[in-house]
Amino acid sequence: MNPKKRGWSGVISAALCSLMFVVSLCLPALWLAREPAADPTGNYVGAALLMLGWIEALGGSTSGLAWLANPCFGLGILCLLFRRFGWAVVIFTVGFGLTCASFGIRTVVIDEGGSTNFVVGFGPGFWLWHLSYLVGVLASFLLWMTSLSQTKTSS
């Protein structure tokens, strides 16, 4: 691959992952209900979870563990932009592993009084959030393999 094109591939990959991440913030991520098996009565949009999730991270809950994937996403994007593809693979993989903790979320706090609702389903924002990490893992892995093969052939 042409070295100039390889430089743009990291930027394009970072832009694609970032676009998916930003769109996931605008979509419903969690469907909520007052009873565990009831029909959804409301939802949490991804942006609200991003803004409030750090509080759960301080408390050490499952949802807080999943929120810690977000700083990994930022670091992974920086690694793609600075062509540190090996590091990007590791960081996106750790981030994806942390996102998987979100499958264990059963309740979420819905107001400042500490009231909770049950999570009865996952919305499109949730799945797009996961997909942005998976695309980051795959893109950085492919770019890393390509850069390694280019290094070996140029030696």
FIMAR-395808 format. One record per residue: residue number from 1; chain; x, y negated, z of N, C-alpha, C, CB in turn. Coordinates in steps of 0.05 Angstrom, whole numbers. Glycine has a CB too. Example, Ala and Ser with C-alpha at 12.3 -4.5 7.8 and 13.67 -1.06 7.14 Angstrom:
// FIMAR-395808
+-----+-------+--------+--------+--------+--------+--------+--------+--------+--------+--------+--------+--------+--------+
:   n : chain :    nc1 :    nc2 :    nc3 :   cac1 :   cac2 :   cac3 :    cc1 :    cc2 :    cc3 :   cbc1 :   cbc2 :   cbc3 :
+-----+-------+--------+--------+--------+--------+--------+--------+--------+--------+--------+--------+--------+--------+
:   1 :     A :    264 :    114 :    156 :    246 :     90 :    156 :    264 :     66 :    156 :    226 :     89 :    181 :
:   2 :     A :    257 :     45 :    142 :    273 :     21 :    143 :    258 :     -1 :    157 :    282 :     12 :    114 :
+-----+-------+--------+--------+--------+--------+--------+--------+--------+--------+--------+--------+--------+--------+
//
This chain:
// FIMAR-395808
+-----+-------+--------+--------+--------+--------+--------+--------+--------+--------+--------+--------+--------+--------+
:   n : chain :    nc1 :    nc2 :    nc3 :   cac1 :   cac2 :   cac3 :    cc1 :    cc2 :    cc3 :   cbc1 :   cbc2 :   cbc3 :
+-----+-------+--------+--------+--------+--------+--------+--------+--------+--------+--------+--------+--------+--------+
:   1 :     A :     17 :     24 :      0 :      0 :      0 :      0 :     18 :    -25 :      0 :    -19 :      0 :     24 :
:   2 :     A :     10 :    -44 :    -15 :     24 :    -69 :    -16 :     25 :    -82 :     12 :     10 :    -88 :    -37 :
:   3 :     A :     49 :    -91 :     21 :     51 :   -103 :     48 :     32 :   -126 :     52 :     79 :   -111 :     53 :
:   4 :     A :     28 :   -142 :     31 :     10 :   -165 :     34 :    -19 :   -156 :     38 :     11 :   -183 :      9 :
:   5 :     A :    -27 :   -135 :     24 :    -54 :   -125 :     28 :    -57 :   -112 :     55 :    -61 :   -104 :      6 :
:   6 :     A :    -36 :    -99 :     65 :    -37 :    -86 :     91 :    -41 :   -107 :    113 :    -11 :    -70 :     96 :
:   7 :     A :    -30 :   -131 :    109 :    -33 :   -152 :    129 :    -62 :   -161 :    130 :    -16 :   -176 :    122 :
:   8 :     A :    -76 :   -162 :    107 :   -104 :   -170 :    106 :   -122 :   -148 :    117 :   -112 :   -178 :     78 :
:   9 :     A :   -114 :   -123 :    114 :   -131 :   -101 :    123 :   -136 :   -102 :    153 :   -119 :    -74 :    115 :
:  10 :     A :   -117 :   -111 :    168 :   -121 :   -114 :    197 :   -140 :   -137 :    203 :    -94 :   -120 :    211 :
:  11 :     A :   -138 :   -158 :    188 :   -156 :   -181 :    192 :   -185 :   -173 :    184 :   -147 :   -205 :    175 :
:  12 :     A :   -187 :   -159 :    162 :   -214 :   -150 :    153 :   -226 :   -131 :    173 :   -212 :   -137 :    125 :
:  13 :     A :   -210 :   -112 :    183 :   -220 :    -93 :    203 :   -229 :   -108 :    228 :   -199 :    -73 :    210 :
:  14 :     A :   -213 :   -127 :    237 :   -220 :   -142 :    261 :   -246 :   -158 :    256 :   -197 :   -162 :    269 :
:  15 :     A :   -249 :   -170 :    233 :   -273 :   -185 :    226 :   -297 :   -167 :    226 :   -270 :   -199 :    199 :
:  16 :     A :   -295 :   -143 :    215 :   -318 :   -125 :    214 :   -326 :   -116 :    242 :   -310 :   -100 :    197 :
:  17 :     A :   -306 :   -108 :    258 :   -312 :   -100 :    286 :   -325 :   -123 :    301 :   -287 :    -90 :    300 :
:  18 :     A :   -314 :   -147 :    298 :   -324 :   -170 :    312 :   -352 :   -178 :    303 :   -305 :   -194 :    308 :
:  19 :     A :   -358 :   -175 :    278 :   -385 :   -181 :    268 :   -404 :   -161 :    280 :   -385 :   -179 :    237 :
:  20 :     A :   -397 :   -136 :    281 :   -415 :   -116 :    293 :   -420 :   -122 :    323 :   -404 :    -88 :    290 :
:  21 :     A :   -399 :   -130 :    336 :   -400 :   -136 :    365 :   -419 :   -160 :    370 :   -372 :   -141 :    377 :
:  22 :     A :   -415 :   -181 :    354 :   -431 :   -205 :    357 :   -461 :   -200 :    351 :   -420 :   -228 :    339 :
:  23 :     A :   -466 :   -185 :    330 :   -494 :   -178 :    323 :   -506 :   -161 :    346 :   -495 :   -163 :    297 :
:  24 :     A :   -491 :   -144 :    358 :   -501 :   -127 :    380 :   -510 :   -144 :    404 :   -480 :   -106 :    389 :
:  25 :     A :   -497 :   -167 :    407 :   -504 :   -185 :    429 :   -532 :   -198 :    425 :   -483 :   -207 :    432 :
:  26 :     A :   -540 :   -200 :    400 :   -566 :   -213 :    394 :   -590 :   -193 :    394 :   -564 :   -226 :    366 :
:  27 :     A :   -584 :   -168 :    396 :   -605 :   -148 :    394 :   -612 :   -136 :    422 :   -597 :   -125 :    375 :
:  28 :     A :   -636 :   -125 :    425 :   -643 :   -111 :    450 :   -623 :    -87 :    455 :   -672 :   -101 :    450 :
:  29 :     A :   -612 :    -86 :    478 :   -593 :    -65 :    484 :   -606 :    -43 :    502 :   -568 :    -76 :    497 :
:  30 :     A :   -621 :    -52 :    522 :   -633 :    -33 :    541 :   -663 :    -38 :    542 :   -621 :    -35 :    569 :
:  31 :     A :   -679 :    -17 :    540 :   -708 :    -18 :    544 :   -713 :    -12 :    573 :   -723 :      2 :    525 :
:  32 :     A :   -730 :    -29 :    586 :   -734 :    -27 :    614 :   -764 :    -22 :    621 :   -725 :    -53 :    628 :
:  33 :     A :   -769 :     -9 :    644 :   -796 :     -4 :    653 :   -795 :     -3 :    684 :   -808 :     22 :    642 :
:  34 :     A :   -818 :     -7 :    696 :   -820 :     -7 :    725 :   -819 :     22 :    737 :   -845 :    -20 :    735 :
:  35 :     A :   -827 :     41 :    721 :   -827 :     69 :    729 :   -808 :     85 :    711 :   -856 :     82 :    727 :
:  36 :     A :   -795 :    106 :    721 :   -775 :    120 :    705 :   -785 :    132 :    678 :   -764 :    142 :    721 :
:  37 :     A :   -809 :    141 :    677 :   -818 :    154 :    652 :   -839 :    137 :    637 :   -830 :    182 :    658 :
:  38 :     A :   -842 :    112 :    644 :   -862 :     95 :    632 :   -853 :     84 :    605 :   -869 :     72 :    651 :
:  39 :     A :   -873 :     73 :    591 :   -867 :     59 :    566 :   -852 :     33 :    572 :   -893 :     53 :    550 :
:  40 :     A :   -834 :     25 :    554 :   -818 :      0 :    560 :   -836 :    -24 :    563 :   -799 :     -5 :    537 :
:  41 :     A :   -830 :    -40 :    583 :   -844 :    -65 :    588 :   -827 :    -89 :    582 :   -855 :    -66 :    616 :
:  42 :     A :   -801 :    -85 :    577 :   -783 :   -107 :    572 :   -757 :    -97 :    562 :   -779 :   -124 :    597 :
:  43 :     A :   -738 :   -115 :    558 :   -712 :   -107 :    549 :   -691 :   -126 :    559 :   -711 :   -104 :    518 :
:  44 :     A :   -666 :   -117 :    557 :   -643 :   -134 :    562 :   -629 :   -137 :    535 :   -624 :   -122 :    584 :
:  45 :     A :   -624 :   -162 :    527 :   -608 :   -167 :    503 :   -579 :   -164 :    510 :   -615 :   -196 :    492 :
:  46 :     A :   -563 :   -156 :    490 :   -535 :   -151 :    494 :   -520 :   -175 :    507 :   -522 :   -144 :    469 :
:  47 :     A :   -527 :   -199 :    499 :   -513 :   -223 :    509 :   -517 :   -226 :    539 :   -523 :   -248 :    495 :
:  48 :     A :   -541 :   -219 :    549 :   -547 :   -221 :    578 :   -530 :   -200 :    593 :   -577 :   -216 :    583 :
:  49 :     A :   -527 :   -176 :    581 :   -511 :   -156 :    594 :   -481 :   -164 :    594 :   -514 :   -129 :    579 :
:  50 :     A :   -472 :   -177 :    573 :   -445 :   -186 :    572 :   -440 :   -207 :    593 :   -438 :   -197 :    544 :
:  51 :     A :   -459 :   -226 :    596 :   -455 :   -248 :    615 :   -457 :   -239 :    644 :   -475 :   -270 :    610 :
:  52 :     A :   -474 :   -219 :    650 :   -479 :   -211 :    677 :   -464 :   -185 :    686 :   -508 :   -207 :    681 :
:  53 :     A :   -454 :   -171 :    666 :   -441 :   -145 :    672 :   -417 :   -146 :    690 :   -434 :   -131 :    647 :
:  54 :     A :   -403 :   -168 :    689 :   -378 :   -171 :    706 :   -385 :   -169 :    735 :   -364 :   -197 :    699 :
:  55 :     A :   -410 :   -178 :    743 :   -418 :   -176 :    771 :   -419 :   -147 :    779 :   -445 :   -190 :    775 :
:  56 :     A :   -430 :   -130 :    762 :   -431 :   -102 :    767 :   -403 :    -89 :    768 :   -449 :    -87 :    746 :
:  57 :     A :   -386 :   -100 :    751 :   -358 :    -90 :    751 :   -344 :    -94 :    778 :   -342 :   -103 :    728 :
:  58 :     A :   -350 :   -117 :    790 :   -339 :   -123 :    817 :   -349 :   -103 :    838 :   -345 :   -151 :    825 :
:  59 :     A :   -375 :    -95 :    834 :   -387 :    -76 :    853 :   -379 :    -47 :    849 :   -417 :    -79 :    852 :
:  60 :     A :   -367 :    -41 :    826 :   -357 :    -14 :    821 :   -379 :      5 :    812 :   -345 :     -3 :    846 :
:  61 :     A :   -401 :     -5 :    801 :   -423 :     12 :    792 :   -416 :     23 :    764 :   -449 :     -3 :    791 :
:  62 :     A :   -433 :     42 :    755 :   -429 :     54 :    728 :   -431 :     33 :    706 :   -450 :     76 :    724 :
:  63 :     A :   -451 :     15 :    709 :   -454 :     -5 :    689 :   -430 :    -24 :    689 :   -480 :    -21 :    693 :
:  64 :     A :   -418 :    -29 :    712 :   -395 :    -45 :    714 :   -371 :    -32 :    700 :   -388 :    -51 :    742 :
:  65 :     A :   -369 :     -6 :    703 :   -348 :      9 :    689 :   -350 :      6 :    659 :   -348 :     39 :    698 :
:  66 :     A :   -375 :      8 :    649 :   -380 :      5 :    621 :   -373 :    -23 :    611 :   -409 :     12 :    614 :
:  67 :     A :   -379 :    -43 :    628 :   -374 :    -71 :    621 :   -344 :    -75 :    616 :   -384 :    -90 :    642 :
:  68 :     A :   -327 :    -61 :    631 :   -298 :    -64 :    628 :   -288 :    -57 :    600 :   -284 :    -47 :    648 :
:  69 :     A :   -305 :    -45 :    584 :   -297 :    -40 :    556 :   -295 :    -66 :    540 :   -317 :    -22 :    542 :
:  70 :     A :   -309 :    -87 :    548 :   -309 :   -112 :    533 :   -281 :   -126 :    532 :   -329 :   -131 :    545 :
:  71 :     A :   -266 :   -127 :    554 :   -239 :   -138 :    552 :   -222 :   -120 :    534 :   -226 :   -140 :    579 :
:  72 :     A :   -226 :    -94 :    534 :   -211 :    -77 :    516 :   -217 :    -84 :    487 :   -218 :    -47 :    521 :
:  73 :     A :   -242 :    -91 :    481 :   -249 :    -98 :    454 :   -233 :   -123 :    445 :   -280 :   -104 :    452 :
:  74 :     A :   -232 :   -143 :    462 :   -217 :   -167 :    456 :   -187 :   -161 :    451 :   -220 :   -187 :    478 :
:  75 :     A :   -176 :   -145 :    468 :   -147 :   -137 :    465 :   -143 :   -121 :    439 :   -137 :   -121 :    489 :
:  76 :     A :   -162 :   -104 :    433 :   -160 :    -88 :    409 :   -161 :   -105 :    384 :   -182 :    -67 :    408 :
:  77 :     A :   -178 :   -125 :    384 :   -180 :   -144 :    362 :   -154 :   -159 :    359 :   -203 :   -164 :    366 :
:  78 :     A :   -142 :   -168 :    381 :   -117 :   -182 :    379 :    -95 :   -164 :    368 :   -108 :   -193 :    407 :
:  79 :     A :    -95 :   -139 :    376 :    -75 :   -120 :    365 :    -79 :   -116 :    335 :    -78 :    -93 :    380 :
:  80 :     A :   -104 :   -115 :    326 :   -108 :   -113 :    297 :    -98 :   -137 :    283 :   -138 :   -109 :    291 :
:  81 :     A :   -103 :   -161 :    294 :    -95 :   -186 :    281 :    -65 :   -189 :    280 :   -107 :   -209 :    295 :
:  82 :     A :    -51 :   -179 :    300 :    -22 :   -181 :    302 :     -8 :   -156 :    292 :    -13 :   -187 :    330 :
:  83 :     A :    -24 :   -138 :    278 :    -13 :   -114 :    265 :      1 :    -95 :    285 :      6 :   -122 :    243 :
:  84 :     A :     -9 :    -93 :    308 :      0 :    -73 :    328 :    -20 :    -50 :    328 :      4 :    -86 :    357 :
:  85 :     A :    -20 :    -35 :    306 :    -42 :    -16 :    302 :    -41 :      8 :    321 :    -40 :     -5 :    273 :
:  86 :     A :    -17 :     16 :    329 :    -15 :     38 :    349 :    -28 :     30 :    376 :     14 :     45 :    353 :
:  87 :     A :    -22 :      5 :    384 :    -34 :     -5 :    409 :    -64 :     -8 :    406 :    -21 :    -31 :    417 :
:  88 :     A :    -73 :    -16 :    382 :   -101 :    -20 :    377 :   -116 :      7 :    379 :   -106 :    -32 :    349 :
:  89 :     A :   -103 :     29 :    369 :   -116 :     55 :    372 :   -120 :     62 :    401 :    -98 :     77 :    358 :
:  90 :     A :    -99 :     58 :    417 :   -101 :     65 :    446 :   -122 :     48 :    460 :    -73 :     61 :    459 :
:  91 :     A :   -121 :     22 :    455 :   -139 :      4 :    469 :   -169 :      8 :    461 :   -132 :    -26 :    464 :
:  92 :     A :   -173 :     11 :    435 :   -201 :     17 :    426 :   -211 :     44 :    436 :   -202 :     16 :    395 :
:  93 :     A :   -193 :     63 :    438 :   -201 :     90 :    448 :   -208 :     88 :    477 :   -178 :    110 :    444 :
:  94 :     A :   -192 :     74 :    493 :   -199 :     70 :    521 :   -226 :     55 :    524 :   -176 :     54 :    536 :
:  95 :     A :   -229 :     34 :    507 :   -254 :     19 :    507 :   -278 :     36 :    500 :   -252 :     -5 :    488 :
:  96 :     A :   -275 :     53 :    480 :   -297 :     71 :    473 :   -303 :     90 :    495 :   -290 :     86 :    447 :
:  97 :     A :   -283 :    100 :    508 :   -287 :    118 :    532 :   -303 :    103 :    554 :   -261 :    128 :    543 :
:  98 :     A :   -296 :     78 :    558 :   -310 :     63 :    579 :   -339 :     57 :    570 :   -296 :     36 :    584 :
:  99 :     A :   -344 :     53 :    544 :   -372 :     49 :    536 :   -389 :     73 :    541 :   -372 :     42 :    506 :
: 100 :     A :   -377 :     96 :    540 :   -392 :    121 :    545 :   -403 :    122 :    574 :   -375 :    146 :    540 :
: 101 :     A :   -391 :    107 :    592 :   -402 :    106 :    619 :   -430 :     93 :    620 :   -383 :     90 :    637 :
: 102 :     A :   -437 :     78 :    599 :   -463 :     65 :    598 :   -486 :     85 :    595 :   -464 :     45 :    575 :
: 103 :     A :   -480 :    109 :    586 :   -501 :    130 :    585 :   -510 :    138 :    613 :   -491 :    154 :    570 :
: 104 :     A :   -495 :    132 :    633 :   -502 :    138 :    661 :   -519 :    117 :    675 :   -478 :    144 :    677 :
: 105 :     A :   -524 :     95 :    661 :   -539 :     73 :    674 :   -569 :     81 :    676 :   -537 :     46 :    658 :
: 106 :     A :   -579 :     81 :    700 :   -607 :     89 :    705 :   -625 :     65 :    713 :   -609 :    110 :    727 :
: 107 :     A :   -613 :     45 :    726 :   -628 :     21 :    735 :   -610 :     -3 :    730 :   -636 :     23 :    764 :
: 108 :     A :   -624 :    -26 :    726 :   -610 :    -52 :    724 :   -624 :    -73 :    741 :   -608 :    -61 :    694 :
: 109 :     A :   -608 :    -91 :    751 :   -619 :   -113 :    766 :   -632 :   -133 :    747 :   -597 :   -127 :    784 :
: 110 :     A :   -656 :   -142 :    753 :   -670 :   -159 :    734 :   -674 :   -188 :    744 :   -698 :   -148 :    728 :
: 111 :     A :   -668 :   -193 :    769 :   -670 :   -221 :    779 :   -651 :   -225 :    801 :   -699 :   -227 :    788 :
: 112 :     A :   -649 :   -250 :    810 :   -630 :   -258 :    831 :   -638 :   -247 :    858 :   -628 :   -288 :    832 :
: 113 :     A :   -662 :   -237 :    861 :   -671 :   -225 :    886 :   -662 :   -196 :    890 :   -701 :   -227 :    889 :
: 114 :     A :   -650 :   -184 :    869 :   -641 :   -157 :    870 :   -661 :   -136 :    861 :   -632 :   -151 :    898 :
: 115 :     A :   -684 :   -145 :    850 :   -703 :   -126 :    839 :   -691 :   -111 :    816 :   -729 :   -141 :    831 :
: 116 :     A :   -699 :    -86 :    814 :   -688 :    -69 :    792 :   -711 :    -58 :    775 :   -671 :    -47 :    803 :
: 117 :     A :   -704 :    -51 :    751 :   -721 :    -37 :    733 :   -706 :    -12 :    723 :   -731 :    -55 :    709 :
: 118 :     A :   -721 :      8 :    714 :   -709 :     32 :    704 :   -702 :     29 :    674 :   -727 :     56 :    708 :
: 119 :     A :   -680 :     40 :    666 :   -673 :     41 :    638 :   -687 :     65 :    626 :   -641 :     42 :    634 :
: 120 :     A :   -705 :     60 :    607 :   -720 :     82 :    595 :   -712 :     87 :    566 :   -749 :     75 :    596 :
: 121 :     A :   -693 :     71 :    555 :   -683 :     76 :    528 :   -661 :     56 :    521 :   -706 :     74 :    509 :
: 122 :     A :   -648 :     63 :    499 :   -627 :     46 :    489 :   -635 :     34 :    462 :   -601 :     62 :    485 :
: 123 :     A :   -631 :      7 :    460 :   -639 :     -7 :    436 :   -618 :     -8 :    415 :   -648 :    -35 :    443 :
: 124 :     A :   -623 :    -21 :    392 :   -604 :    -23 :    371 :   -578 :    -37 :    378 :   -617 :    -37 :    347 :
: 125 :     A :   -580 :    -57 :    396 :   -556 :    -71 :    405 :   -537 :    -52 :    420 :   -563 :    -94 :    423 :
: 126 :     A :   -548 :    -34 :    435 :   -532 :    -14 :    450 :   -516 :      3 :    430 :   -550 :      4 :    467 :
: 127 :     A :   -530 :     13 :    410 :   -517 :     31 :    390 :   -497 :     16 :    373 :   -537 :     45 :    373 :
: 128 :     A :   -503 :     -8 :    366 :   -484 :    -24 :    350 :   -459 :    -31 :    366 :   -498 :    -50 :    339 :
: 129 :     A :   -463 :    -36 :    392 :   -440 :    -41 :    410 :   -422 :    -17 :    410 :   -450 :    -47 :    438 :
: 130 :     A :   -433 :      7 :    413 :   -416 :     31 :    412 :   -403 :     34 :    385 :   -433 :     56 :    418 :
: 131 :     A :   -418 :     29 :    364 :   -407 :     32 :    337 :   -384 :     13 :    331 :   -429 :     28 :    316 :
: 132 :     A :   -385 :    -11 :    343 :   -363 :    -30 :    338 :   -337 :    -19 :    350 :   -370 :    -57 :    351 :
: 133 :     A :   -338 :     -5 :    372 :   -314 :      8 :    384 :   -305 :     31 :    367 :   -319 :     17 :    412 :
: 134 :     A :   -324 :     47 :    358 :   -317 :     70 :    341 :   -304 :     62 :    315 :   -341 :     87 :    336 :
: 135 :     A :   -315 :     41 :    303 :   -302 :     30 :    278 :   -274 :     19 :    284 :   -320 :      8 :    266 :
: 136 :     A :   -271 :      7 :    307 :   -245 :     -3 :    316 :   -225 :     20 :    319 :   -247 :    -18 :    342 :
: 137 :     A :   -233 :     42 :    331 :   -215 :     65 :    334 :   -207 :     76 :    306 :   -229 :     87 :    351 :
: 138 :     A :   -227 :     80 :    289 :   -222 :     92 :    263 :   -205 :     73 :    245 :   -248 :     99 :    249 :
: 139 :     A :   -212 :     48 :    245 :   -197 :     29 :    228 :   -169 :     26 :    237 :   -211 :      1 :    228 :
: 140 :     A :   -165 :     23 :    263 :   -137 :     20 :    273 :   -121 :     46 :    269 :   -138 :     12 :    303 :
: 141 :     A :   -134 :     69 :    272 :   -120 :     94 :    267 :   -111 :     96 :    238 :   -138 :    118 :    275 :
: 142 :     A :   -129 :     90 :    219 :   -122 :     91 :    191 :   -100 :     71 :    184 :   -147 :     86 :    174 :
: 143 :     A :   -102 :     47 :    195 :    -81 :     27 :    190 :    -55 :     36 :    202 :    -90 :      0 :    201 :
: 144 :     A :    -56 :     48 :    225 :    -31 :     57 :    238 :    -18 :     79 :    221 :    -37 :     68 :    266 :
: 145 :     A :    -34 :     99 :    212 :    -23 :    120 :    196 :    -12 :    110 :    170 :    -45 :    141 :    189 :
: 146 :     A :    -26 :     90 :    158 :    -16 :     78 :    133 :     10 :     63 :    138 :    -37 :     59 :    121 :
: 147 :     A :     12 :     49 :    160 :     37 :     34 :    165 :     60 :     53 :    171 :     33 :     15 :    188 :
: 148 :     A :     54 :     76 :    184 :     75 :     95 :    190 :     85 :    108 :    164 :     65 :    117 :    209 :
: 149 :     A :     67 :    115 :    146 :     75 :    127 :    120 :     90 :    107 :    103 :     50 :    137 :    105 :
: 150 :     A :     83 :     82 :    104 :     98 :     61 :     90 :    126 :     58 :    101 :     83 :     34 :     91 :
: 151 :     A :    128 :     60 :    127 :    155 :     57 :    140 :    173 :     80 :    132 :    152 :     55 :    171 :
: 152 :     A :    162 :    104 :    131 :    178 :    128 :    124 :    186 :    128 :     95 :    162 :    153 :    130 :
: 153 :     A :    168 :    118 :     77 :    175 :    118 :     48 :    194 :     95 :     42 :    149 :    115 :     31 :
: 154 :     A :    194 :     74 :     57 :    213 :     52 :     51 :    241 :     57 :     63 :    202 :     26 :     62 :
: 155 :     A :    243 :     77 :     81 :    269 :     83 :     93 :    287 :     98 :     75 :    266 :     98 :    119 :
+-----+-------+--------+--------+--------+--------+--------+--------+--------+--------+--------+--------+--------+--------+
//
